[in-house]
Amino acid sequence: MAGTTAYAAVRAVGLTRGDTVAVSGAAGGVGSIAVQLARQAGATVIGLASEAHHPWLAGHGVIPVSYGDGMADRIRQAASKVDAFIDTFGPGYVQLALELGVQPSRIDTIVDFEAVARNGVNAEGNAAASTASVLAELAGLIAAGELELPIAATFPLDRVQDAYRQLAEGHVLGKIVLLP
């Protein structure tokens, strides 16, 4: 699901070579895949994430930017113009994208549906790309070593509560996996 959601979000903002895109939650399950797909599309990628994940982002060709107070200024320092924005985190990021001058048609959020109704931005996610051909394309990229799916932790199914506790703490790089 994370892969097809990221695929749909990147497609929804219409990235072309030379674009600059900002991605909120860039080190999370969907964001970590979206930044890689955006780089493959030829975009310059600004990844919004906690400082602990900046090395992973930089290692994947992403310009890491810390979230929090002053984030808009840090994004402007990283790039003179932001052409597109992918929001994988939630409230406030669609507004940030609009303040940065991104056109609503080039903004996609997978979580802030109130912003979709209010601002006319995209809300393309898993359902928009959940096809056998997209899954095959993603699997091919993984097999070729061109796409990494970071796994933050694995838990046996009988420790599902521990998995949810770690997820609730936030700042997870990639996905948490339950093993049946």
Backbone as ProteinMPNN parsed JSONL, in Angstrom:
{"seq_chain_A": "MAGTTAYAAVRAVGLTRGDTVAVSGAAGGVGSIAVQLARQAGATVIGLASEAHHPWLAGHGVIPVSYGDGMADRIRQAASKVDAFIDTFGPGYVQLALELGVQPSRIDTIVDFEAVARNGVNAEGNAAASTASVLAELAGLIAAGELELPIAATFPLDRVQDAYRQLAEGHVLGKIVLLP", "coords_chain_A": {"N_chain_A": [[0.811, -1.205, 0.0], [1.93, 1.256, 0.762], [3.75, 1.727, -1.29], [2.115, 1.914, -3.635], [0.572, 4.075, -2.901], [2.49, 6.129, -2.686], [3.369, 6.146, -5.346], [1.008, 6.984, -6.679], [0.728, 9.556, -5.575], [3.043, 10.889, -6.469], [2.601, 10.79, -9.214], [0.249, 12.3, -9.302], [1.031, 14.96, -8.923], [2.299, 15.605, -11.208], [5.123, 15.495, -11.924], [8.028, 16.579, -13.659], [11.208, 16.372, -15.306], [13.538, 18.473, -13.769], [11.764, 19.839, -12.154], [11.034, 21.029, -8.822], [10.18, 19.462, -5.881], [8.548, 19.321, -2.761], [8.331, 17.159, 0.033], [6.369, 16.201, 2.656], [6.801, 14.422, 5.727], [8.884, 12.845, 4.807], [10.573, 10.728, 5.472], [8.966, 8.738, 6.294], [6.763, 5.849, 5.89], [5.278, 6.071, 3.385], [6.339, 8.481, 2.438], [9.137, 7.98, 2.213], [9.282, 6.348, 0.023], [8.05, 7.926, -1.905], [9.873, 10.082, -2.172], [12.005, 8.831, -3.414], [10.86, 7.931, -5.828], [10.208, 10.394, -6.938], [12.747, 11.483, -7.34], [13.629, 9.702, -9.285], [12.01, 10.548, -11.33], [13.295, 12.748, -12.119], [13.207, 15.019, -10.617], [14.191, 17.654, -8.366], [14.357, 17.079, -4.976], [12.984, 18.035, -1.938], [13.072, 17.018, 1.283], [11.041, 16.849, 4.032], [11.646, 16.253, 7.308], [12.531, 14.742, 10.486], [15.649, 15.568, 12.076], [17.127, 13.284, 12.658], [16.721, 11.607, 10.52], [17.872, 12.819, 8.378], [20.458, 12.012, 7.314], [19.783, 9.58, 5.928], [17.988, 10.546, 3.997], [19.639, 12.405, 2.578], [21.487, 10.597, 1.586], [20.014, 9.442, -0.376], [19.811, 11.306, -2.32], [18.207, 13.443, -1.658], [17.274, 16.678, -0.527], [17.507, 17.396, 2.719], [15.258, 18.868, 5.053], [14.463, 20.269, 8.131], [11.443, 19.979, 9.979], [9.027, 22.133, 11.631], [9.053, 25.281, 13.474], [9.819, 28.012, 11.352], [10.083, 26.544, 9.06], [9.157, 27.124, 6.416], [10.907, 29.157, 5.623], [13.315, 27.711, 5.659], [12.829, 25.916, 3.607], [12.672, 27.674, 1.445], [15.31, 28.538, 1.446], [16.554, 26.236, 0.625], [15.644, 25.887, -1.959], [14.916, 27.985, -4.689], [12.425, 28.018, -5.824], [9.425, 26.169, -5.44], [7.859, 23.697, -7.129], [5.996, 21.664, -6.826], [4.147, 19.759, -4.365], [4.008, 17.187, -2.007], [2.049, 15.865, 0.408], [2.353, 13.812, 3.049], [1.781, 13.732, 5.659], [-0.028, 15.543, 7.158], [-2.26, 17.97, 8.724], [-1.817, 21.422, 7.935], [0.228, 21.296, 6.051], [-0.682, 21.513, 3.392], [-1.497, 24.159, 3.374], [0.999, 25.341, 3.816], [2.26, 24.641, 1.397], [0.728, 26.152, -0.411], [1.378, 28.725, 0.501], [4.015, 28.745, -0.262], [3.734, 29.156, -2.902], [2.935, 27.115, -4.59], [0.91, 25.745, -7.086], [-2.51, 24.741, -6.713], [-3.195, 22.462, -8.287], [-0.857, 21.074, -8.363], [-0.396, 20.014, -5.927], [-0.577, 17.35, -3.666], [-2.286, 15.574, -1.209], [-2.374, 12.96, 1.142], [-3.727, 12.744, 3.42], [-4.999, 15.086, 4.493], [-7.982, 15.791, 4.143], [-9.832, 17.779, 4.511], [-8.479, 20.008, 3.603], [-8.402, 19.392, 0.938], [-11.071, 19.707, 0.114], [-11.389, 22.402, 0.745], [-9.37, 23.767, -0.698], [-9.1, 22.679, -3.219], [-7.097, 20.856, -3.934], [-5.201, 17.913, -4.898], [-6.035, 14.525, -3.982], [-4.833, 12.004, -4.293], [-4.208, 8.643, -3.756], [-3.572, 5.365, -2.536], [-5.752, 3.936, -3.819], [-5.776, 5.031, -6.348], [-3.642, 3.964, -7.696], [-3.465, 1.284, -7.323], [-2.836, -1.218, -8.874], [-2.12, -4.158, -10.815], [-0.109, -3.699, -12.701], [1.248, -1.426, -11.72], [2.173, -2.424, -9.268], [3.876, -4.411, -10.266], [5.744, -2.798, -11.59], [6.862, -1.393, -9.406], [7.915, -3.567, -7.957], [9.816, -4.415, -9.794], [11.573, -2.218, -9.748], [12.513, -2.446, -7.126], [13.75, -4.97, -7.234], [15.766, -4.38, -9.046], [17.348, -2.808, -7.523], [16.839, -0.129, -7.461], [14.984, 1.073, -5.905], [14.369, 1.496, -2.547], [12.881, -0.01, 0.25], [12.554, 1.065, 3.249], [12.719, -0.565, 6.386], [11.696, -0.044, 9.539], [11.331, -1.536, 11.855], [10.604, -4.898, 12.901], [8.009, -6.971, 14.11], [6.745, -9.796, 15.863], [3.453, -11.101, 15.373], [2.111, -11.426, 17.803], [3.061, -9.355, 19.269], [1.843, -6.996, 18.559], [0.876, -4.758, 19.9], [3.214, -3.562, 20.877], [4.346, -2.827, 18.467], [2.514, -0.876, 17.581], [2.87, 0.981, 19.628], [5.497, 1.87, 19.12], [5.097, 2.984, 16.594], [3.314, 5.036, 17.266], [4.974, 6.743, 18.65], [6.218, 8.126, 16.685], [8.461, 9.55, 14.171], [9.565, 7.461, 12.671], [11.619, 5.647, 10.499], [10.684, 4.685, 7.46], [8.747, 1.714, 7.295], [6.897, -0.176, 9.76], [6.81, -3.59, 10.355], [4.629, -6.32, 10.708], [4.997, -9.67, 11.613], [3.511, -12.646, 10.726]], "CA_chain_A": [[0.0, 0.0, 0.0], [2.781, 2.443, 0.809], [4.315, 1.928, -2.62], [1.123, 2.405, -4.59], [0.18, 5.416, -2.463], [3.567, 7.038, -3.11], [3.319, 6.197, -6.808], [-0.125, 7.823, -7.053], [0.993, 10.937, -5.169], [4.042, 11.455, -7.391], [1.909, 10.959, -10.498], [-0.78, 13.344, -9.176], [1.597, 16.314, -8.99], [2.802, 15.807, -12.567], [6.544, 15.852, -11.933], [8.858, 16.441, -14.849], [12.63, 16.637, -15.056], [13.83, 19.871, -13.464], [10.859, 20.347, -11.118], [11.391, 20.884, -7.418], [9.032, 19.011, -5.105], [8.749, 19.126, -1.327], [7.56, 16.027, 0.533], [6.281, 16.144, 4.109], [6.899, 13.034, 6.176], [9.738, 12.268, 3.772], [11.242, 9.513, 5.922], [7.951, 7.772, 6.701], [6.511, 4.733, 4.994], [4.927, 6.549, 2.047], [7.27, 9.538, 2.049], [10.449, 7.446, 1.829], [9.145, 5.825, -1.34], [7.731, 9.062, -2.773], [11.066, 10.872, -2.495], [12.811, 8.076, -4.375], [10.178, 7.969, -7.127], [10.331, 11.764, -7.445], [14.119, 11.609, -7.854], [13.68, 8.958, -10.544], [11.308, 11.349, -12.329], [14.183, 13.845, -12.49], [12.94, 16.203, -9.797], [14.94, 17.986, -7.164], [13.433, 16.73, -3.907], [13.193, 18.548, -0.593], [12.409, 16.098, 2.193], [10.768, 17.382, 5.361], [11.76, 15.137, 8.249], [13.334, 15.026, 11.675], [17.091, 15.56, 11.796], [17.657, 11.923, 12.761], [16.58, 10.94, 9.231], [18.538, 13.585, 7.323], [21.474, 11.245, 6.573], [19.153, 8.653, 4.986], [17.475, 11.344, 2.882], [20.765, 12.912, 1.786], [22.056, 9.447, 0.899], [19.136, 9.117, -1.506], [19.759, 12.454, -3.226], [17.146, 14.35, -1.221], [17.711, 17.796, 0.306], [16.726, 17.303, 3.955], [14.871, 20.093, 5.743], [13.762, 19.977, 9.388], [10.136, 20.599, 10.128], [8.902, 22.976, 12.817], [9.088, 26.73, 13.269], [10.769, 28.484, 10.348], [10.21, 25.568, 7.983], [8.987, 27.766, 5.106], [12.17, 29.838, 5.307], [14.332, 26.695, 5.35], [12.52, 25.396, 2.265], [13.076, 28.716, 0.485], [16.776, 28.529, 1.383], [16.957, 25.033, -0.103], [15.271, 26.015, -3.38], [14.324, 29.294, -4.977], [11.027, 27.819, -6.203], [8.892, 24.822, -5.257], [6.863, 23.493, -8.179], [4.993, 20.678, -6.428], [4.207, 19.415, -2.942], [3.334, 15.946, -1.631], [1.824, 15.847, 1.85], [2.063, 12.485, 3.584], [1.731, 13.843, 7.118], [-1.282, 16.032, 7.703], [-2.694, 19.369, 8.798], [-0.882, 22.53, 7.816], [1.176, 21.199, 4.935], [-1.283, 22.061, 2.172], [-1.394, 25.62, 3.527], [2.412, 25.669, 3.592], [2.506, 24.554, -0.049], [0.112, 27.316, -1.04], [2.198, 29.887, 0.872], [5.249, 28.675, -1.051], [3.399, 29.493, -4.284], [2.622, 25.931, -5.383], [-0.448, 25.748, -7.622], [-3.303, 23.644, -6.145], [-3.171, 21.267, -9.135], [0.438, 20.407, -8.186], [-0.325, 19.612, -4.524], [-1.315, 16.133, -3.348], [-2.265, 15.161, 0.188], [-2.999, 11.655, 1.351], [-4.318, 12.742, 4.762], [-5.73, 16.291, 4.883], [-9.111, 15.851, 3.217], [-10.47, 19.096, 4.65], [-7.746, 20.906, 2.706], [-8.806, 19.042, -0.428], [-12.359, 20.365, -0.124], [-11.23, 23.851, 0.896], [-8.404, 24.372, -1.624], [-9.122, 22.055, -4.543], [-5.862, 20.132, -4.223], [-5.372, 16.491, -5.188], [-6.032, 13.553, -2.88], [-4.58, 10.712, -4.921], [-3.508, 7.722, -2.874], [-3.496, 3.958, -2.887], [-6.789, 3.489, -4.756], [-5.503, 5.555, -7.69], [-2.539, 3.263, -8.35], [-3.447, -0.092, -6.841], [-3.045, -2.109, -10.019], [-1.071, -5.161, -11.001], [1.018, -3.139, -13.459], [2.024, -0.556, -10.822], [2.883, -3.311, -8.338], [4.969, -5.036, -11.02], [6.77, -1.77, -11.809], [7.539, -1.168, -8.121], [8.701, -4.767, -7.667], [10.967, -4.375, -10.695], [12.513, -1.221, -9.229], [13.14, -3.021, -5.936], [14.635, -6.053, -7.69], [16.913, -3.777, -9.729], [18.095, -1.999, -6.567], [16.571, 1.282, -7.734], [14.005, 1.546, -4.929], [14.557, 0.883, -1.237], [11.757, 0.047, 1.174], [13.148, 0.982, 4.583], [11.956, -1.233, 7.439], [12.133, 0.498, 10.822], [11.33, -2.615, 12.837], [9.673, -6.002, 12.69], [7.448, -7.515, 15.343], [5.831, -10.922, 15.68], [2.058, -10.674, 15.481], [1.675, -11.368, 19.195], [3.574, -8.103, 19.864], [1.247, -5.917, 17.786], [0.778, -3.56, 20.74], [4.54, -2.933, 20.872], [4.5, -2.2, 17.152], [1.704, 0.348, 17.578], [3.514, 1.959, 20.519], [6.626, 2.469, 18.393], [4.522, 3.821, 15.542], [2.718, 6.219, 17.898], [6.055, 7.639, 19.057], [6.583, 8.918, 15.502], [9.86, 9.607, 13.743], [9.957, 6.133, 12.2], [12.157, 5.631, 9.132], [10.065, 3.616, 6.692], [7.561, 1.009, 7.787], [6.977, -1.212, 10.792], [6.237, -4.79, 9.743], [4.176, -7.4, 11.584], [5.287, -10.989, 11.052], [2.531, -13.625, 11.207]], "C_chain_A": [[0.848, 1.261, 0.0], [3.349, 2.755, -0.571], [3.321, 2.482, -3.614], [0.621, 3.795, -4.199], [1.217, 6.437, -2.895], [3.552, 7.227, -4.619], [2.202, 7.132, -7.269], [0.13, 9.29, -6.727], [1.99, 11.607, -6.109], [3.393, 11.714, -8.745], [0.925, 12.134, -10.444], [-0.225, 14.753, -9.307], [2.309, 16.577, -10.313], [4.261, 16.199, -12.652], [7.181, 15.627, -13.288], [10.288, 16.783, -14.465], [12.834, 18.134, -14.842], [12.885, 20.495, -12.452], [11.506, 20.218, -9.745], [10.119, 20.542, -6.665], [9.441, 18.898, -3.643], [7.824, 17.999, -0.879], [7.562, 16.08, 2.055], [6.267, 14.683, 4.54], [7.806, 12.23, 5.277], [10.453, 10.991, 4.187], [10.256, 8.448, 6.372], [7.737, 6.702, 5.653], [6.201, 5.149, 3.575], [5.953, 7.566, 1.56], [8.611, 9.019, 1.566], [10.418, 6.862, 0.423], [8.881, 6.974, -2.314], [8.973, 9.861, -3.136], [11.931, 10.149, -3.522], [12.175, 8.087, -5.768], [10.272, 9.357, -7.752], [11.734, 12.007, -8.005], [14.241, 10.888, -9.19], [12.977, 9.699, -11.668], [12.154, 12.546, -12.772], [13.978, 15.107, -11.685], [14.018, 16.4, -8.741], [13.955, 17.801, -6.021], [13.899, 17.33, -2.585], [12.394, 17.652, 0.336], [12.276, 16.694, 3.578], [10.728, 16.222, 6.347], [12.554, 15.575, 9.466], [14.818, 14.869, 11.33], [17.701, 14.169, 11.856], [17.628, 11.198, 11.41], [17.242, 11.693, 8.077], [19.627, 12.793, 6.604], [20.874, 10.265, 5.56], [18.65, 9.418, 3.771], [18.611, 11.827, 1.984], [21.418, 11.777, 0.995], [21.234, 8.987, -0.296], [18.922, 10.323, -2.427], [18.711, 13.481, -2.895], [17.77, 15.452, -0.37], [16.885, 17.755, 1.587], [16.478, 18.669, 4.579], [14.101, 19.688, 6.997], [12.413, 20.666, 9.407], [10.121, 21.428, 11.399], [8.962, 24.448, 12.449], [10.165, 27.112, 12.263], [10.932, 27.561, 9.154], [10.095, 26.206, 6.604], [10.273, 28.474, 4.693], [13.263, 28.838, 4.953], [14.088, 26.087, 3.972], [12.96, 26.406, 1.212], [14.597, 28.804, 0.36], [17.28, 27.343, 0.566], [16.685, 25.138, -1.594], [14.583, 27.348, -3.6], [12.836, 29.185, -5.326], [10.638, 26.373, -5.952], [7.733, 24.677, -6.241], [5.717, 22.589, -7.753], [5.186, 20.329, -4.959], [3.407, 18.146, -2.708], [3.265, 15.91, -0.107], [1.449, 14.446, 2.294], [1.838, 12.53, 5.085], [0.439, 14.406, 7.674], [-1.451, 17.529, 7.779], [-1.556, 20.387, 8.716], [0.015, 22.474, 6.601], [0.598, 21.686, 3.612], [-1.207, 23.58, 2.229], [0.034, 26.089, 3.293], [2.729, 25.661, 2.095], [1.936, 25.759, -0.775], [0.908, 28.587, -0.737], [3.512, 29.921, 0.103], [5.006, 28.965, -2.527], [3.106, 28.301, -5.175], [1.159, 26.003, -5.816], [-1.231, 24.556, -7.05], [-3.255, 22.353, -6.967], [-1.872, 20.475, -8.986], [0.683, 20.028, -6.724], [-1.148, 18.338, -4.362], [-1.174, 15.857, -1.862], [-2.95, 13.814, 0.309], [-3.71, 11.6, 2.695], [-5.213, 13.924, 5.094], [-6.907, 16.543, 3.93], [-9.919, 17.135, 3.363], [-9.792, 20.1, 3.719], [-8.095, 20.63, 1.248], [-10.092, 19.785, -0.77], [-12.213, 21.882, -0.137], [-10.402, 24.471, -0.227], [-8.372, 23.75, -3.014], [-7.828, 21.373, -4.931], [-6.183, 18.664, -4.46], [-5.366, 15.665, -3.912], [-5.853, 12.157, -3.459], [-3.753, 9.853, -3.973], [-3.58, 6.324, -3.421], [-4.506, 3.549, -3.95], [-6.498, 3.926, -6.191], [-4.414, 4.773, -8.422], [-2.445, 1.797, -7.937], [-3.803, -1.051, -7.971], [-1.889, -3.088, -10.117], [0.131, -4.571, -11.729], [1.873, -2.205, -12.598], [2.811, -1.402, -9.834], [4.065, -3.984, -9.033], [6.099, -4.033, -11.263], [7.56, -1.514, -10.529], [8.426, -2.36, -7.755], [9.95, -4.816, -8.538], [12.015, -3.379, -10.227], [13.237, -1.737, -7.991], [14.15, -4.09, -6.345], [15.897, -5.511, -8.352], [17.767, -2.932, -8.782], [17.897, -0.51, -6.751], [15.553, 1.889, -6.781], [14.229, 0.763, -3.639], [13.289, 1.05, -0.419], [12.325, -0.067, 2.592], [12.189, 0.351, 5.597], [12.524, -0.759, 8.774], [12.257, -0.596, 11.87], [10.377, -3.701, 12.377], [9.241, -6.531, 14.053], [6.653, -8.766, 15.016], [4.401, -10.448, 15.966], [1.587, -10.58, 16.932], [2.226, -10.152, 19.942], [3.044, -6.885, 19.106], [1.139, -4.635, 18.614], [2.113, -2.825, 20.818], [4.788, -2.206, 19.553], [3.735, -0.884, 17.095], [2.303, 1.408, 18.501], [4.682, 2.648, 19.816], [6.123, 3.399, 17.302], [3.973, 5.118, 16.125], [3.77, 7.216, 18.368], [6.499, 8.54, 17.908], [8.055, 8.809, 15.169], [10.404, 8.247, 13.327], [10.469, 6.269, 10.775], [11.555, 4.439, 8.407], [8.863, 3.03, 7.387], [7.918, 0.079, 8.95], [6.212, -2.416, 10.245], [5.847, -5.784, 10.834], [4.417, -8.731, 10.876], [4.301, -12.013, 11.597], [3.222, -14.874, 11.743]], "O_chain_A": [[0.522, 2.229, -0.686], [3.419, 3.917, -0.971], [3.634, 3.413, -4.358], [0.284, 4.601, -5.067], [0.867, 7.496, -3.415], [3.706, 8.345, -5.111], [2.414, 7.972, -8.143], [-0.215, 10.17, -7.516], [1.802, 12.759, -6.499], [3.622, 12.761, -9.351], [0.783, 12.874, -11.418], [-0.933, 15.654, -9.757], [2.862, 17.658, -10.515], [4.611, 17.134, -13.372], [6.918, 14.636, -13.97], [10.54, 17.402, -13.431], [12.364, 18.956, -15.63], [13.17, 21.576, -11.936], [12.406, 19.405, -9.538], [9.106, 21.231, -6.786], [10.539, 18.44, -3.327], [6.689, 17.889, -1.342], [8.621, 16.013, 2.68], [5.784, 13.815, 3.813], [7.536, 11.06, 5.008], [10.9, 10.238, 3.322], [10.666, 7.365, 6.79], [8.445, 6.654, 4.647], [6.807, 4.627, 2.639], [6.385, 7.519, 0.408], [9.171, 9.555, 0.61], [11.425, 6.883, -0.284], [9.425, 6.994, -3.418], [9.122, 10.279, -4.285], [12.521, 10.781, -4.397], [12.874, 8.236, -6.771], [10.403, 9.48, -8.969], [11.886, 12.668, -9.033], [14.874, 11.391, -10.118], [13.307, 9.504, -12.838], [11.774, 13.271, -13.691], [14.517, 16.159, -12.031], [14.662, 15.453, -8.291], [12.836, 18.309, -6.083], [15.045, 17.157, -2.171], [11.177, 17.538, 0.197], [13.275, 17.009, 4.226], [9.89, 15.327, 6.24], [13.169, 16.641, 9.474], [15.184, 14.133, 10.414], [18.691, 13.9, 11.177], [18.417, 10.282, 11.18], [17.178, 11.253, 6.93], [19.723, 12.886, 5.38], [21.394, 10.131, 4.453], [18.861, 8.988, 2.637], [18.548, 11.674, 0.764], [21.851, 11.979, -0.14], [21.719, 8.224, -1.131], [17.974, 10.356, -3.211], [18.352, 14.303, -3.738], [18.683, 15.196, 0.414], [15.69, 18.046, 1.556], [17.37, 19.515, 4.629], [13.192, 18.861, 6.932], [12.259, 21.785, 8.918], [11.089, 21.428, 12.159], [8.927, 24.815, 11.275], [11.284, 26.602, 12.313], [11.818, 27.767, 8.325], [10.863, 25.861, 5.706], [10.68, 28.395, 3.533], [14.056, 29.086, 4.044], [15.037, 25.778, 3.252], [13.555, 26.033, 0.201], [15.114, 29.112, -0.714], [18.308, 27.435, -0.104], [17.404, 24.552, -2.403], [13.766, 27.781, -2.788], [12.08, 30.14, -5.148], [11.418, 25.457, -6.215], [6.76, 25.43, -6.195], [4.598, 22.721, -8.25], [6.247, 20.569, -4.383], [2.265, 18.035, -3.153], [4.289, 15.923, 0.575], [0.374, 13.945, 1.966], [1.715, 11.485, 5.723], [-0.145, 13.811, 8.579], [-0.86, 18.272, 6.996], [-0.5, 20.234, 9.331], [0.518, 23.507, 6.159], [1.336, 22.226, 2.788], [-0.884, 24.219, 1.228], [0.257, 27.114, 2.649], [3.389, 26.57, 1.591], [2.586, 26.323, -1.655], [1.091, 29.429, -1.616], [4.059, 30.993, -0.156], [5.95, 29.017, -3.316], [3.033, 28.45, -6.394], [0.279, 26.288, -5.005], [-0.671, 23.468, -6.916], [-3.272, 21.262, -6.397], [-1.792, 19.331, -9.433], [1.815, 19.755, -6.326], [-2.273, 18.249, -4.855], [-0.071, 15.902, -1.317], [-3.969, 13.557, -0.333], [-4.237, 10.557, 3.082], [-6.118, 13.778, 5.916], [-6.836, 17.388, 3.038], [-10.619, 17.534, 2.432], [-10.458, 20.943, 3.119], [-8.083, 21.542, 0.421], [-10.19, 20.417, -1.822], [-12.845, 22.563, -0.944], [-10.696, 25.583, -0.665], [-7.678, 24.254, -3.897], [-7.486, 21.309, -6.111], [-7.314, 18.227, -4.245], [-4.776, 16.05, -2.902], [-6.619, 11.242, -3.156], [-2.726, 10.29, -3.456], [-3.642, 6.122, -4.634], [-4.135, 2.868, -4.905], [-6.923, 3.267, -7.14], [-4.273, 4.904, -9.638], [-1.43, 1.149, -8.188], [-4.898, -1.612, -8.024], [-0.813, -2.859, -9.564], [1.272, -4.907, -11.41], [3.096, -2.195, -12.734], [3.986, -1.132, -9.584], [5.14, -4.11, -8.446], [7.275, -4.381, -11.152], [8.787, -1.428, -10.562], [9.554, -2.182, -7.296], [11.02, -5.212, -8.075], [13.212, -3.658, -10.297], [14.433, -1.498, -7.822], [15.278, -4.106, -5.85], [16.969, -6.105, -8.236], [18.798, -2.398, -9.191], [18.691, 0.29, -6.256], [15.285, 3.089, -6.841], [14.272, -0.467, -3.639], [12.692, 2.126, -0.398], [12.552, -1.174, 3.08], [11.007, 0.691, 5.653], [13.679, -1.033, 9.102], [13.184, -0.583, 12.68], [9.47, -3.464, 11.579], [10.011, -6.534, 15.012], [5.958, -8.806, 14.001], [4.192, -9.498, 16.72], [0.748, -9.739, 17.254], [1.899, -9.938, 21.109], [3.721, -5.861, 19.022], [1.296, -3.539, 18.075], [2.141, -1.594, 20.823], [5.361, -1.117, 19.525], [4.26, 0.117, 16.608], [2.251, 2.599, 18.195], [4.836, 3.866, 19.907], [6.669, 4.485, 17.11], [4.151, 6.185, 15.537], [3.487, 8.409, 18.472], [7.089, 9.596, 18.135], [8.8, 8.066, 15.809], [11.56, 7.921, 13.596], [9.841, 6.921, 9.941], [11.888, 3.295, 8.716], [8.061, 3.743, 7.989], [9.052, -0.376, 9.098], [5.101, -2.274, 9.734], [6.617, -6.057, 11.755], [4.087, -8.896, 9.702], [4.253, -12.232, 12.807], [2.554, -15.805, 12.19]]}, "name": "protein", "num_of_chains": 1, "seq": "MAGTTAYAAVRAVGLTRGDTVAVSGAAGGVGSIAVQLARQAGATVIGLASEAHHPWLAGHGVIPVSYGDGMADRIRQAASKVDAFIDTFGPGYVQLALELGVQPSRIDTIVDFEAVARNGVNAEGNAAASTASVLAELAGLIAAGELELPIAATFPLDRVQDAYRQLAEGHVLGKIVLLP"}
